[in-house]
Every structure is written in structure tokens, then in C-alpha cells.
């Protein structure tokens, strides 16, 4: 586990990165590197193939404020006033209760680290076609504020605030309770 700093909307974010390497080292299975895809490529894939699902792994509040059009929300972590962000222990269970392991899945977050962790969790759970969106929704910046990877919103790709049935986390979690 390490800490990464990135700038988002002029705010320095310190994001704890969870490494899945120690878990995988003790596994008899071999896992491939996580595929990365740009926001423009994600838009093109989603436009061309309605069977692909984009899972926005940001918090419910972040998702409701705006997300890539067509995205669904299954947070990989929740805000905790005492500890910052805590992993959603039901993340894989909720994804598995709604999407088969052969489903093509693209995951994204605000800047990239959370969705990279989520992609690793899904891959470890047996999902065959998982990609991580580089730059996330808001883009990733270095400590100097320079854009490392542009995000969905900065590329003027379609944004939605729809958070109803079939899109919201509540509508997905209810299927596995």
C-alpha cells in the first residue's frame, strides 16, 4: 500500500493505492496486466457496443454530481469521516450479482487510482475483459498541476447526472441483498 498525490480541479488529492501484488503472489493463477483505455476510446467503444458496461467506481455523491453518459455506479470505496476512504467490502459481490464474468467491463473513477484497484479486484475475481480508463472523469495531474492524463469531462465527452433505476448503486446493491 502506498500513497499517491495528484491534482484534481486545483486540489491536491492524496490517494492511498492498494497493491494487489501480494495477494496475487500467493495465488496459483496468473493474472494479466490491466488494460488501459483513454476516455475518447471509452466513448467510442460505448457508442459502438451497447453490451459493454462502464462502471464508475467513485462515491455515490461524486457519481450524482456528473458522470460519463451511460455509466453505472458501483463504488469501490466509501468516504469515512474518521479514516478517509474505506474499501467497499461488497464491491465484487455487487458486480458479480449484476454482470457475468464474460461481460466486457470498463472501470473509471475521478483520476485513475481507485479504478485501477477496482479493475485488479475484478480481474482477480475471474472477470475476463476488464479495462481501466486512464485519467478518470476529472483527469490526473502531477504535483505541479500539469495534466498527466486528461479526463472524460475535460474532453467534453457526454456527461449525465442520471442516478435512477439501473444506474444508481442502490439499484445494483438491492439485487444481491
Buried (B, 14 or more C-beta within 10 A) or exposed (E): EEEEEBBBEEEEBEBBEBEBEEEBEEEEEEEEEBEBBBBEBBBEBBEEEEEBBBBBBBBBEBBBEBBBBBBBBBBBBBEEEEEEBEBBEBBBBBBBBBBEBEBBBBBBBBBBBBBBBBBBBBBBBEBEBBBBBBBBBBBBBEEEEEEBBBBBBBEEBEBEEBBEEEBBBEBBBEEEE
